[in-house]
Structure formats: C-alpha cells, structure tokens
Amino acid sequence: MTIAPPALSVFETLESEVRSYCRGWPTVFDRAQGARLTDEDGHTYLDFFAGAGSLNYGHNNPVLKRALIDYLERDGITHGLDMATTAKRSFLETFQDVVLKPRSLSYKVMFPGPTGTNAVESALKLARKVKGRESVVSFTNAFHGMSLGSLAVTGNAFKRAGAGIPLVHGTPMPFDHYLDGQVPDFLWFERLLEDQGSGLNKPAAVIVETVQGEGGINVARPEWLRALSDLCRRQDMLLIVDDIQMGCGRTGAFFSFEEAGVTPDIVTLSKSISGYGLPMSLCLFRPELDVWEPGEHNGTFRGNNPAFVTAAAALDTYWADGQMEKQTLARGEQVEQALLALCEENSAYGAHYRGRGLVWGLEFADTTRAAKICARAFELGLLLETSGPASQVVKLLPPLTVTPEELDEGLSVLSRAVRETA
C-alpha cells in the first residue's frame, strides 16, 4: 500500500511547525478501533505505537467506551478540580483493591494534573520539600517530560535546548550498560556522594525509568535496580520511579519495578492509567512523605472525572483476575522470537534488539536506518516510531490487547520494511 501525502491543508497553514508525528505519518486519521486506525480515504493501519503508550487497551476499547458513555449520558461530573466525586471515589477504591493492596503498597495518591510531566514535577517538588535539598540525580538518556523541572532531569540535548534557560539542580549519572560493564555499577556515583570534595551536593532524590522508552529502549537489569534502591536507602535519598510509559502493564506486571522486587518511595503514572487515552496522571508516595499543605500543588485539570471512570473500568476488566500480566509476557515472547529471527537474518548489518513485555527496540549499525524502516512500514500500513537520541531505534509499542494474529501481521510488515530498506 502506497499512501500519497495529503494536499496543503489547515494543518500546514495554521498549525505550528512544532508538530512532529504527523510528519512521519502524512495522512489524516478519522477512526480507530482496537489495534487499527483508518484514515479519511479508507486506508487502514495496524498500530504498533498505541498513542506513545497511552492506549494499552487499544483504541475505543468497547468496555471502557460503554462505561464512559453511560457516565456522560447520566450527566456525571466532567470537571471537578479536586472536589470529591463519585467517579473519583470509584477509581480510588478500585485502585486500592486491585493494584495497591495485592502488592502490599500503602501509597498515598495525588492527582497533580493531566499529563506525565505534571506528575514528575510534583514528585520532584515533594522530594525537595521532604529532604530540604535541591539536587536530583537522573540518568543518561533519560526522558521525564517537557516542562522545566522535568527537562532538568532529561538527557536529550535537543529537548533540553528548547527550554531556552539554564536547567539546574539535576545531575546525570550513567544508566545501566552505559559504560558497557567496564566500571562496577554505581562506583562513580557512590564515590562522589562520599567525597566532600566532589562538588556534588547531596541529592534529595534519584529519578529513574526501569526501561528508557524515549531514550532508546534501554532496559535496566533487576540487579542494577536493586543496587540503586539500596544505594538510595544507605545515602538517605528518595527513589522515584518514572513509570509513565512503562507502567500500567507495559512490561508485564502492573508496575515495571515489580520484577526487580524494589519499592520506590515515589512513583509517577500517566499515559495508560486512564485506559482510554484521556488525560490523567498520578503521583504515588509513601504516607510519611505526605507533607503537602492544602493547595500547595494544584491545577485546574487535576481531577479528570471521565478519566476516573475509564480508569476504574480498565482496572476491573484487565487487572482484577491477574491474566493481563500473563498475556503480555506471552505476547512479548512472540515478539522476541520474531526479532531474534530478524536479527539473525540481518547480522551483517549489526542488527540487535532489546526489550521487555510489549516494549521492544530494533537497532542497526547504520543509525539512519531506523527512520527509513519506519517510513517504509507506514507505506505498508504499519505505524512505528523511532526512539533514542539519534532516532536510531525502531520502537515497537503495540496495545497490550493486540491479538497473536495482529502481532504476526505487524512483525511480518516490519520484516518486509527491513528487507526493503537494506
């Protein structure tokens, strides 16, 4: 299938040059259901992008859609700031019963605003308030959001440059595998902490992604995460896990840190927490860290009641019986086997893959090839994006509800795109 780009339109004449995804997918989308989108000309695309991870349960999931329609038709509260509503109560009770209690987590729940970066900003503010320190340690190739505090702990130079002002009070350290195992884990970090002449101010917290999505699908080993958790505990630093893209089941378990057996002090969630692509984010933290004064952190859209409705429905539908994790891990094995075969076929090109659950990355020695593969995949009816600081990784992020047949179809298209861009 070859798609001609749409004619000059209101998007190009009126919308800002900052738009990005539409440049890689030059068509006008009109409808979507499950793992497929349809454009206004009737062409259908298999979606291995899933709203950058905000559509773990697919487009217009029928169970979640029914719950949302019923709520709106009975004139349920749409906008409520942080007022108590029946929708919020239902979500909180469901989240506690389905997610927190079974994992013996006693987190308090904060609704900081509609997006992931709102959750990160609140986590950073809270950590600094609790510890009375300014510095926060992040990691190479991290991505935590586009507002100023989040950018200060983000590694990407292009995104950081957009701030236009110095980004301060953030210190980067090497992520797992960054030094190819030549240096023991955290040797440099701990030496700086213990040396009064190092110039590193004592950090309030460390913020980390267990799998760096935007950074290139860099997967931290469980033992590396456990060592980081232990270091934070010994050095009186809070551990913040940014689970915005990798949480809500993307790596298998509901929280991506469960496999490592660590319990962060603070956790940020967004993207698929609403289940339906509706704006919603959470900041979770240990009860003793709840030192906020009323209204000290707020926002007009911090209580998205329609998102509470779909979020509760998603938890009830997909997480109450424990089957979603097993299904995601099985689908992940299916993807891994296909990528293994693909990399063996392309070993001469330095092909290699990495990932967990249903997030995978494919990389070649030629760093320009990923973008060409994604462009050809689009022409063949598959939506893929690139990731990494040089857009050098083909990123696979299908819905968790994707069928085995849809996975096979998409992986077959990917293989064809790889062959045709060799």
C-alpha positions as a Markdown table, in Angstrom:
| # | Residue | x | y | z |
|---|---|---|---|---|
| 1 | Met | 0.0 | 0.0 | 0.0 |
| 2 | Thr | 1.4 | 3.4 | -1.0 |
| 3 | Ile | -0.1 | 6.5 | 0.6 |
| 4 | Ala | 0.1 | 9.9 | -1.1 |
| 5 | Pro | 0.6 | 12.8 | 1.4 |
| 6 | Pro | -2.5 | 15.0 | 1.9 |
| 7 | Ala | -2.7 | 18.2 | 0.0 |
| 8 | Leu | -1.8 | 21.5 | 1.6 |
| 9 | Ser | -4.3 | 22.0 | 4.3 |
| 10 | Val | -5.2 | 23.8 | 7.5 |
| 11 | Phe | -2.6 | 21.7 | 9.4 |
| 12 | Glu | 0.2 | 23.2 | 7.4 |
| 13 | Thr | -1.1 | 26.7 | 7.1 |
| 14 | Leu | -2.4 | 27.2 | 10.6 |
| 15 | Glu | -0.8 | 24.7 | 12.9 |
| 16 | Ser | 2.7 | 25.3 | 14.4 |
| 17 | Glu | 5.8 | 23.9 | 13.0 |
| 18 | Val | 6.3 | 22.1 | 16.3 |
| 19 | Arg | 4.1 | 19.2 | 15.2 |
| 20 | Ser | 6.1 | 16.0 | 14.7 |
| 21 | Tyr | 4.2 | 12.7 | 14.5 |
| 22 | Cys | 2.1 | 13.8 | 11.6 |
| 23 | Arg | 5.3 | 14.4 | 9.5 |
| 24 | Gly | 6.2 | 10.7 | 9.7 |
| 25 | Trp | 2.6 | 9.6 | 9.1 |
| 26 | Pro | 1.3 | 12.0 | 6.4 |
| 27 | Thr | -2.3 | 11.2 | 6.3 |
| 28 | Val | -5.5 | 12.4 | 8.1 |
| 29 | Phe | -6.8 | 9.8 | 10.5 |
| 30 | Asp | -10.5 | 9.5 | 11.0 |
| 31 | Arg | -11.5 | 6.4 | 13.0 |
| 32 | Ala | -9.8 | 3.8 | 15.2 |
| 33 | Gln | -10.8 | 0.6 | 17.0 |
| 34 | Gly | -8.6 | -1.9 | 18.8 |
| 35 | Ala | -5.1 | -2.1 | 17.2 |
| 36 | Arg | -6.1 | -0.3 | 14.0 |
| 37 | Leu | -6.6 | 3.2 | 12.7 |
| 38 | Thr | -8.4 | 4.2 | 9.5 |
| 39 | Asp | -7.7 | 7.4 | 7.6 |
| 40 | Glu | -10.3 | 9.6 | 5.8 |
| 41 | Asp | -9.5 | 7.8 | 2.5 |
| 42 | Gly | -10.3 | 4.4 | 4.0 |
| 43 | His | -6.8 | 3.1 | 4.3 |
| 44 | Thr | -6.3 | 1.0 | 7.5 |
| 45 | Tyr | -3.1 | 0.9 | 9.6 |
| 46 | Leu | -2.0 | -1.6 | 12.2 |
| 47 | Asp | -0.9 | 0.4 | 15.3 |
| 48 | Phe | 2.4 | -0.5 | 16.9 |
| 49 | Phe | 2.5 | 3.0 | 18.5 |
| 50 | Ala | -0.5 | 2.9 | 20.8 |
| 51 | Gly | -0.6 | 6.6 | 21.5 |
| 52 | Ala | 3.0 | 6.6 | 22.7 |
| 53 | Gly | 1.9 | 4.0 | 25.3 |
| 54 | Ser | -1.3 | 5.8 | 26.3 |
| 55 | Leu | -3.6 | 3.2 | 24.6 |
| 56 | Asn | -2.5 | -0.1 | 26.3 |
| 57 | Tyr | -6.1 | -1.4 | 25.9 |
| 58 | Gly | -6.4 | -0.3 | 22.3 |
| 59 | His | -8.4 | 2.4 | 20.6 |
| 60 | Asn | -12.0 | 2.9 | 21.7 |
| 61 | Asn | -12.0 | -0.2 | 23.8 |
| 62 | Pro | -15.7 | -1.2 | 23.9 |
| 63 | Val | -15.9 | -2.0 | 27.6 |
| 64 | Leu | -14.3 | 1.4 | 28.6 |
| 65 | Lys | -16.3 | 3.2 | 26.0 |
| 66 | Arg | -19.6 | 1.8 | 27.3 |
| 67 | Ala | -18.6 | 2.9 | 30.9 |
| 68 | Leu | -17.7 | 6.4 | 29.6 |
| 69 | Ile | -20.9 | 6.8 | 27.5 |
| 70 | Asp | -23.1 | 5.7 | 30.4 |
| 71 | Tyr | -21.4 | 8.2 | 32.7 |
| 72 | Leu | -21.8 | 11.1 | 30.3 |
| 73 | Glu | -25.4 | 10.3 | 29.5 |
| 74 | Arg | -26.4 | 10.4 | 33.1 |
| 75 | Asp | -24.7 | 13.9 | 33.4 |
| 76 | Gly | -21.9 | 12.7 | 35.6 |
| 77 | Ile | -19.5 | 15.4 | 36.8 |
| 78 | Thr | -17.0 | 16.2 | 34.0 |
| 79 | His | -14.9 | 18.9 | 35.7 |
| 80 | Gly | -14.4 | 18.8 | 39.4 |
| 81 | Leu | -10.9 | 20.2 | 40.3 |
| 82 | Asp | -10.0 | 18.2 | 43.4 |
| 83 | Met | -13.6 | 18.0 | 44.8 |
| 84 | Ala | -14.9 | 14.7 | 46.0 |
| 85 | Thr | -17.0 | 13.0 | 43.3 |
| 86 | Thr | -18.5 | 9.5 | 42.9 |
| 87 | Ala | -16.2 | 8.9 | 39.9 |
| 88 | Lys | -13.1 | 9.7 | 41.9 |
| 89 | Arg | -14.3 | 7.6 | 44.8 |
| 90 | Ser | -14.9 | 4.6 | 42.5 |
| 91 | Phe | -11.4 | 5.0 | 41.0 |
| 92 | Leu | -9.6 | 5.3 | 44.3 |
| 93 | Glu | -11.4 | 2.3 | 45.8 |
| 94 | Thr | -10.7 | 0.2 | 42.7 |
| 95 | Phe | -7.1 | 1.3 | 42.5 |
| 96 | Gln | -6.6 | 0.4 | 46.2 |
| 97 | Asp | -8.3 | -3.0 | 45.9 |
| 98 | Val | -6.9 | -4.1 | 42.5 |
| 99 | Val | -3.5 | -2.6 | 42.4 |
| 100 | Leu | -2.2 | -1.4 | 45.8 |
| 101 | Lys | -3.5 | -4.0 | 48.4 |
| 102 | Pro | -2.5 | -7.1 | 46.4 |
| 103 | Arg | 1.1 | -5.7 | 46.2 |
| 104 | Ser | 1.1 | -4.6 | 49.9 |
| 105 | Leu | 1.7 | -1.0 | 48.8 |
| 106 | Ser | 0.4 | 1.7 | 51.1 |
| 107 | Tyr | 1.0 | 4.7 | 48.8 |
| 108 | Lys | -1.0 | 7.9 | 49.1 |
| 109 | Val | -2.5 | 9.0 | 45.8 |
| 110 | Met | -2.1 | 12.5 | 44.4 |
| 111 | Phe | -3.7 | 13.9 | 41.2 |
| 112 | Pro | -1.2 | 16.5 | 40.1 |
| 113 | Gly | -2.5 | 17.4 | 36.7 |
| 114 | Pro | -3.4 | 15.8 | 33.3 |
| 115 | Thr | -0.1 | 14.8 | 31.9 |
| 116 | Gly | 3.1 | 12.8 | 32.8 |
| 117 | Thr | 5.3 | 15.9 | 33.2 |
| 118 | Asn | 2.8 | 17.2 | 35.8 |
| 119 | Ala | 3.3 | 14.0 | 37.8 |
| 120 | Val | 7.1 | 14.3 | 37.5 |
| 121 | Glu | 7.1 | 18.0 | 38.6 |
| 122 | Ser | 5.1 | 17.1 | 41.7 |
| 123 | Ala | 7.4 | 14.2 | 42.5 |
| 124 | Leu | 10.5 | 16.5 | 42.3 |
| 125 | Lys | 8.8 | 19.2 | 44.4 |
| 126 | Leu | 7.8 | 16.7 | 47.0 |
| 127 | Ala | 11.2 | 15.1 | 47.3 |
| 128 | Arg | 12.9 | 18.5 | 47.7 |
| 129 | Lys | 10.3 | 19.6 | 50.2 |
| 130 | Val | 10.8 | 16.4 | 52.3 |
| 131 | Lys | 14.6 | 16.3 | 52.2 |
| 132 | Gly | 15.2 | 20.1 | 52.2 |
| 133 | Arg | 17.7 | 19.7 | 49.4 |
| 134 | Glu | 17.7 | 20.9 | 45.8 |
| 135 | Ser | 19.7 | 18.4 | 43.7 |
| 136 | Val | 18.1 | 15.4 | 42.0 |
| 137 | Val | 20.1 | 12.7 | 40.2 |
| 138 | Ser | 18.9 | 11.3 | 36.9 |
| 139 | Phe | 20.4 | 9.1 | 34.3 |
| 140 | Thr | 22.0 | 9.3 | 30.8 |
| 141 | Asn | 19.3 | 9.1 | 28.0 |
| 142 | Ala | 16.5 | 9.7 | 30.5 |
| 143 | Phe | 13.3 | 11.3 | 29.4 |
| 144 | His | 10.9 | 12.7 | 32.1 |
| 145 | Gly | 8.9 | 15.4 | 30.3 |
| 146 | Met | 8.9 | 18.8 | 28.6 |
| 147 | Ser | 8.3 | 21.2 | 31.4 |
| 148 | Leu | 11.3 | 22.9 | 33.0 |
| 149 | Gly | 11.7 | 20.7 | 36.1 |
| 150 | Ser | 11.3 | 17.5 | 34.1 |
| 151 | Leu | 13.7 | 18.8 | 31.4 |
| 152 | Ala | 16.3 | 19.3 | 34.0 |
| 153 | Val | 16.4 | 15.6 | 34.6 |
| 154 | Thr | 16.0 | 14.6 | 30.9 |
| 155 | Gly | 19.1 | 13.7 | 28.9 |
| 156 | Asn | 18.2 | 14.5 | 25.4 |
| 157 | Ala | 20.2 | 17.6 | 24.2 |
| 158 | Phe | 17.6 | 18.6 | 21.6 |
| 159 | Lys | 14.7 | 18.7 | 24.0 |
| 160 | Arg | 16.8 | 20.4 | 26.7 |
| 161 | Ala | 17.8 | 23.1 | 24.3 |
| 162 | Gly | 14.2 | 24.0 | 23.8 |
| 163 | Ala | 14.0 | 25.3 | 27.4 |
| 164 | Gly | 15.9 | 28.5 | 26.5 |
| 165 | Ile | 17.2 | 28.9 | 30.0 |
| 166 | Pro | 19.7 | 27.0 | 32.2 |
| 167 | Leu | 18.3 | 23.7 | 33.5 |
| 168 | Val | 19.6 | 23.4 | 37.0 |
| 169 | His | 19.6 | 21.2 | 40.1 |
| 170 | Gly | 19.8 | 18.0 | 38.1 |
| 171 | Thr | 22.9 | 15.7 | 37.9 |
| 172 | Pro | 23.2 | 12.9 | 35.4 |
| 173 | Met | 24.7 | 9.5 | 36.2 |
| 174 | Pro | 25.4 | 6.5 | 33.9 |
| 175 | Phe | 22.3 | 4.3 | 33.2 |
| 176 | Asp | 22.7 | 0.5 | 33.3 |
| 177 | His | 25.0 | -0.7 | 30.4 |
| 178 | Tyr | 26.1 | 2.9 | 29.6 |
| 179 | Leu | 29.8 | 2.1 | 30.3 |
| 180 | Asp | 29.5 | -1.5 | 28.8 |
| 181 | Gly | 30.3 | -3.1 | 32.1 |
| 182 | Gln | 33.8 | -1.6 | 32.3 |
| 183 | Val | 33.1 | 0.1 | 35.6 |
| 184 | Pro | 31.3 | -1.5 | 38.6 |
| 185 | Asp | 27.7 | -0.3 | 39.0 |
| 186 | Phe | 27.4 | 3.0 | 40.9 |
| 187 | Leu | 31.2 | 3.2 | 41.7 |
| 188 | Trp | 31.4 | 6.8 | 40.4 |
| 189 | Phe | 28.1 | 7.8 | 41.9 |
| 190 | Glu | 28.9 | 6.5 | 45.4 |
| 191 | Arg | 32.4 | 7.9 | 45.3 |
| 192 | Leu | 31.0 | 11.4 | 44.6 |
| 193 | Leu | 28.5 | 11.0 | 47.4 |
| 194 | Glu | 31.2 | 10.1 | 49.9 |
| 195 | Asp | 33.8 | 12.6 | 48.9 |
| 196 | Gln | 33.4 | 16.0 | 50.5 |
| 197 | Gly | 35.5 | 17.5 | 47.7 |
| 198 | Ser | 33.5 | 16.0 | 44.8 |
| 199 | Gly | 31.3 | 19.1 | 44.2 |
| 200 | Leu | 28.1 | 17.0 | 44.2 |
| 201 | Asn | 25.5 | 18.5 | 46.5 |
| 202 | Lys | 23.7 | 15.8 | 48.5 |
| 203 | Pro | 20.7 | 14.9 | 46.3 |
| 204 | Ala | 17.2 | 14.9 | 47.6 |
| 205 | Ala | 16.3 | 12.0 | 45.3 |
| 206 | Val | 17.1 | 9.8 | 42.3 |
| 207 | Ile | 14.7 | 9.5 | 39.4 |
| 208 | Val | 14.8 | 6.6 | 37.1 |
| 209 | Glu | 12.9 | 4.7 | 34.3 |
| 210 | Thr | 13.3 | 0.9 | 34.5 |
| 211 | Val | 13.1 | 0.9 | 30.7 |
| 212 | Gln | 14.1 | 4.1 | 28.9 |
| 213 | Gly | 11.4 | 4.4 | 26.2 |
| 214 | Glu | 12.3 | 7.6 | 24.5 |
| 215 | Gly | 16.0 | 7.1 | 25.3 |
| 216 | Gly | 16.2 | 4.0 | 23.0 |
| 217 | Ile | 14.6 | 1.1 | 24.8 |
| 218 | Asn | 17.4 | 0.7 | 27.3 |
| 219 | Val | 16.4 | -2.0 | 29.8 |
| 220 | Ala | 17.8 | -1.9 | 33.4 |
| 221 | Arg | 18.7 | -5.2 | 34.9 |
| 222 | Pro | 16.8 | -6.1 | 38.1 |
| 223 | Glu | 20.1 | -6.4 | 40.0 |
| 224 | Trp | 21.0 | -2.9 | 38.9 |
| 225 | Leu | 17.7 | -1.5 | 40.1 |
| 226 | Arg | 18.1 | -3.3 | 43.4 |
| 227 | Ala | 21.6 | -1.9 | 43.9 |
| 228 | Leu | 20.2 | 1.6 | 43.1 |
| 229 | Ser | 17.4 | 1.1 | 45.6 |
| 230 | Asp | 19.9 | 0.0 | 48.2 |
| 231 | Leu | 22.2 | 3.0 | 47.5 |
| 232 | Cys | 19.3 | 5.4 | 47.9 |
| 233 | Arg | 18.4 | 3.9 | 51.2 |
| 234 | Arg | 22.0 | 4.0 | 52.5 |
| 235 | Gln | 22.6 | 7.5 | 51.3 |
| 236 | Asp | 19.3 | 9.0 | 52.6 |
| 237 | Met | 17.9 | 9.8 | 49.1 |
| 238 | Leu | 14.4 | 9.1 | 47.9 |
| 239 | Leu | 13.9 | 6.8 | 45.0 |
| 240 | Ile | 11.5 | 8.0 | 42.3 |
| 241 | Val | 10.5 | 5.6 | 39.6 |
| 242 | Asp | 9.0 | 7.2 | 36.5 |
| 243 | Asp | 6.5 | 4.6 | 35.3 |
| 244 | Ile | 4.6 | 6.9 | 33.0 |
| 245 | Gln | 5.3 | 4.9 | 29.8 |
| 246 | Met | 6.3 | 1.5 | 31.3 |
| 247 | Gly | 3.7 | 1.2 | 34.0 |
| 248 | Cys | 0.1 | 0.0 | 33.7 |
| 249 | Gly | 1.3 | -3.4 | 32.5 |
| 250 | Arg | 3.6 | -2.4 | 29.6 |
| 251 | Thr | 6.5 | -4.6 | 30.8 |
| 252 | Gly | 4.2 | -7.4 | 32.2 |
| 253 | Ala | 3.4 | -6.6 | 35.8 |
| 254 | Phe | 1.3 | -3.5 | 36.5 |
| 255 | Phe | 4.3 | -1.6 | 37.8 |
| 256 | Ser | 7.5 | -2.1 | 35.9 |
| 257 | Phe | 9.6 | -2.2 | 39.0 |
| 258 | Glu | 7.9 | -5.3 | 40.4 |
| 259 | Glu | 10.2 | -7.7 | 38.6 |
| 260 | Ala | 13.2 | -6.2 | 40.5 |
| 261 | Gly | 11.5 | -6.5 | 43.9 |
| 262 | Val | 12.1 | -2.9 | 44.8 |
| 263 | Thr | 9.6 | -0.5 | 46.4 |
| 264 | Pro | 10.2 | 3.1 | 45.3 |
| 265 | Asp | 9.4 | 6.0 | 47.7 |
| 266 | Ile | 7.6 | 7.8 | 44.9 |
| 267 | Val | 6.1 | 6.6 | 41.6 |
| 268 | Thr | 4.7 | 8.6 | 38.7 |
| 269 | Leu | 2.0 | 7.2 | 36.4 |
| 270 | Ser | 0.2 | 8.7 | 33.4 |
| 271 | Lys | -0.4 | 7.6 | 29.8 |
| 272 | Ser | -2.5 | 4.4 | 30.1 |
| 273 | Ile | -3.7 | 4.9 | 33.7 |
| 274 | Ser | -7.0 | 6.3 | 32.2 |
| 275 | Gly | -7.1 | 3.3 | 29.9 |
| 276 | Tyr | -8.8 | 5.3 | 27.1 |
| 277 | Gly | -6.3 | 7.9 | 26.1 |
| 278 | Leu | -7.9 | 10.5 | 28.4 |
| 279 | Pro | -5.5 | 12.9 | 30.2 |
| 280 | Met | -4.8 | 11.7 | 33.7 |
| 281 | Ser | -1.7 | 11.3 | 35.9 |
| 282 | Leu | -0.9 | 10.1 | 39.4 |
| 283 | Cys | 1.9 | 10.7 | 41.9 |
| 284 | Leu | 2.1 | 7.9 | 44.4 |
| 285 | Phe | 4.2 | 8.2 | 47.6 |
| 286 | Arg | 4.8 | 6.6 | 51.0 |
| 287 | Pro | 2.3 | 8.1 | 53.6 |
| 288 | Glu | 5.0 | 9.6 | 55.7 |
| 289 | Leu | 6.1 | 11.7 | 52.7 |
| 290 | Asp | 2.7 | 13.4 | 52.5 |
| 291 | Val | 3.9 | 16.8 | 53.9 |
| 292 | Trp | 1.9 | 18.9 | 51.4 |
| 293 | Glu | -0.1 | 21.9 | 52.7 |
| 294 | Pro | -3.6 | 22.1 | 51.2 |
| 295 | Gly | -3.4 | 23.7 | 47.7 |
| 296 | Glu | 0.5 | 23.8 | 47.8 |
| 297 | His | 0.5 | 22.0 | 44.4 |
| 298 | Asn | -2.6 | 22.3 | 42.3 |
| 299 | Gly | -4.0 | 22.6 | 38.8 |
| 300 | Thr | -7.3 | 23.3 | 37.1 |
| 301 | Phe | -7.5 | 19.9 | 35.4 |
| 302 | Arg | -6.1 | 17.7 | 38.1 |
| 303 | Gly | -9.4 | 15.9 | 38.6 |
| 304 | Asn | -10.5 | 14.4 | 35.2 |
| 305 | Asn | -13.7 | 12.6 | 36.1 |
| 306 | Pro | -14.3 | 10.9 | 32.7 |
| 307 | Ala | -10.7 | 9.5 | 33.0 |
| 308 | Phe | -11.6 | 8.2 | 36.5 |
| 309 | Val | -14.5 | 6.3 | 35.0 |
| 310 | Thr | -12.5 | 4.6 | 32.3 |
| 311 | Ala | -9.5 | 4.0 | 34.6 |
| 312 | Ala | -11.7 | 2.1 | 37.1 |
| 313 | Ala | -13.3 | 0.1 | 34.3 |
| 314 | Ala | -9.8 | -0.8 | 32.9 |
| 315 | Leu | -8.6 | -2.0 | 36.3 |
| 316 | Asp | -11.7 | -4.0 | 36.9 |
| 317 | Thr | -11.6 | -5.5 | 33.4 |
| 318 | Tyr | -8.0 | -6.3 | 32.9 |
| 319 | Trp | -6.3 | -6.4 | 36.3 |
| 320 | Ala | -8.7 | -7.9 | 38.8 |
| 321 | Asp | -8.0 | -11.5 | 37.7 |
| 322 | Gly | -4.3 | -11.4 | 37.1 |
| 323 | Gln | -4.5 | -12.6 | 33.5 |
| 324 | Met | -3.2 | -9.4 | 31.8 |
| 325 | Glu | 0.3 | -9.9 | 33.0 |
| 326 | Lys | 0.5 | -13.5 | 31.7 |
| 327 | Gln | -0.9 | -12.5 | 28.4 |
| 328 | Thr | 1.5 | -9.6 | 27.9 |
| 329 | Leu | 4.5 | -11.8 | 28.8 |
| 330 | Ala | 3.3 | -14.4 | 26.3 |
| 331 | Arg | 2.9 | -11.7 | 23.5 |
| 332 | Gly | 6.3 | -10.5 | 24.4 |
| 333 | Glu | 7.8 | -13.9 | 23.8 |
| 334 | Gln | 6.2 | -13.9 | 20.4 |
| 335 | Val | 7.7 | -10.6 | 19.6 |
| 336 | Glu | 11.1 | -11.6 | 20.9 |
| 337 | Gln | 11.2 | -14.7 | 18.8 |
| 338 | Ala | 10.4 | -12.8 | 15.6 |
| 339 | Leu | 13.0 | -10.1 | 16.4 |
| 340 | Leu | 15.6 | -12.8 | 17.1 |
| 341 | Ala | 15.0 | -14.3 | 13.6 |
| 342 | Leu | 15.0 | -10.9 | 12.0 |
| 343 | Cys | 18.4 | -10.0 | 13.7 |
| 344 | Glu | 19.9 | -13.3 | 12.6 |
| 345 | Glu | 18.9 | -12.6 | 9.0 |
| 346 | Asn | 20.4 | -9.1 | 9.3 |
| 347 | Ser | 23.5 | -9.9 | 11.4 |
| 348 | Ala | 25.7 | -8.5 | 8.6 |
| 349 | Tyr | 24.1 | -5.1 | 9.3 |
| 350 | Gly | 24.8 | -5.2 | 13.0 |
| 351 | Ala | 21.1 | -5.8 | 13.9 |
| 352 | His | 20.2 | -6.3 | 17.5 |
| 353 | Tyr | 17.1 | -6.0 | 19.7 |
| 354 | Arg | 16.2 | -5.4 | 23.3 |
| 355 | Gly | 13.0 | -5.0 | 25.4 |
| 356 | Arg | 10.6 | -6.4 | 28.0 |
| 357 | Gly | 6.9 | -7.4 | 27.9 |
| 358 | Leu | 5.4 | -5.4 | 25.0 |
| 359 | Val | 8.0 | -2.7 | 24.5 |
| 360 | Trp | 10.9 | -3.6 | 22.1 |
| 361 | Gly | 13.6 | -1.8 | 20.2 |
| 362 | Leu | 15.4 | -2.8 | 17.0 |
| 363 | Glu | 18.7 | -1.2 | 16.1 |
| 364 | Phe | 21.3 | -1.4 | 13.3 |
| 365 | Ala | 24.9 | -0.3 | 12.9 |
| 366 | Asp | 23.7 | 2.3 | 10.5 |
| 367 | Thr | 21.9 | 4.8 | 12.8 |
| 368 | Thr | 19.9 | 6.3 | 9.9 |
| 369 | Arg | 18.2 | 3.1 | 9.0 |
| 370 | Ala | 15.5 | 3.1 | 11.8 |
| 371 | Ala | 13.8 | 6.2 | 10.3 |
| 372 | Lys | 13.8 | 4.6 | 6.8 |
| 373 | Ile | 12.3 | 1.4 | 8.2 |
| 374 | Cys | 9.5 | 3.3 | 10.0 |
| 375 | Ala | 8.8 | 5.3 | 6.8 |
| 376 | Arg | 8.5 | 2.2 | 4.7 |
| 377 | Ala | 6.4 | 0.5 | 7.4 |
| 378 | Phe | 3.9 | 3.4 | 7.2 |
| 379 | Glu | 3.7 | 2.9 | 3.4 |
| 380 | Leu | 2.9 | -0.7 | 4.1 |
| 381 | Gly | 0.2 | 0.1 | 6.7 |
| 382 | Leu | 2.1 | -0.2 | 10.0 |
| 383 | Leu | 2.6 | 2.6 | 12.5 |
| 384 | Leu | 6.0 | 2.6 | 14.2 |
| 385 | Glu | 8.1 | 5.3 | 15.7 |
| 386 | Thr | 11.8 | 5.8 | 16.4 |
| 387 | Ser | 13.4 | 6.4 | 19.7 |
| 388 | Gly | 16.9 | 7.2 | 21.0 |
| 389 | Pro | 19.0 | 10.4 | 21.0 |
| 390 | Ala | 19.7 | 10.0 | 17.3 |
| 391 | Ser | 16.3 | 8.3 | 16.4 |
| 392 | Gln | 18.4 | 5.2 | 15.8 |
| 393 | Val | 16.0 | 2.6 | 17.3 |
| 394 | Val | 12.8 | 1.2 | 15.8 |
| 395 | Lys | 10.4 | 1.2 | 18.7 |
| 396 | Leu | 7.6 | -1.4 | 18.9 |
| 397 | Leu | 4.8 | -0.4 | 21.3 |
| 398 | Pro | 1.6 | -2.3 | 20.4 |
| 399 | Pro | -1.5 | -2.3 | 22.5 |
| 400 | Leu | -1.5 | -5.0 | 25.3 |
| 401 | Thr | -4.7 | -6.2 | 23.9 |
| 402 | Val | -3.2 | -7.0 | 20.5 |
| 403 | Thr | -4.1 | -10.5 | 19.2 |
| 404 | Pro | -1.4 | -13.0 | 18.2 |
| 405 | Glu | -2.6 | -12.7 | 14.6 |
| 406 | Glu | -2.2 | -9.0 | 14.6 |
| 407 | Leu | 1.3 | -9.3 | 16.1 |
| 408 | Asp | 2.3 | -11.7 | 13.4 |
| 409 | Glu | 0.9 | -9.4 | 10.8 |
| 410 | Gly | 2.8 | -6.4 | 12.1 |
| 411 | Leu | 6.0 | -8.3 | 12.6 |
| 412 | Ser | 5.8 | -9.6 | 9.0 |
| 413 | Val | 5.4 | -6.0 | 7.8 |
| 414 | Leu | 8.4 | -4.9 | 9.9 |
| 415 | Ser | 10.5 | -7.7 | 8.4 |
| 416 | Arg | 9.5 | -6.6 | 4.9 |
| 417 | Ala | 10.3 | -3.0 | 5.7 |
| 418 | Val | 13.7 | -4.1 | 6.9 |
| 419 | Arg | 14.4 | -6.0 | 3.8 |
| 420 | Glu | 13.3 | -3.2 | 1.5 |
| 421 | Thr | 15.5 | -0.6 | 3.2 |
| 422 | Ala | 18.7 | -2.7 | 3.2 |
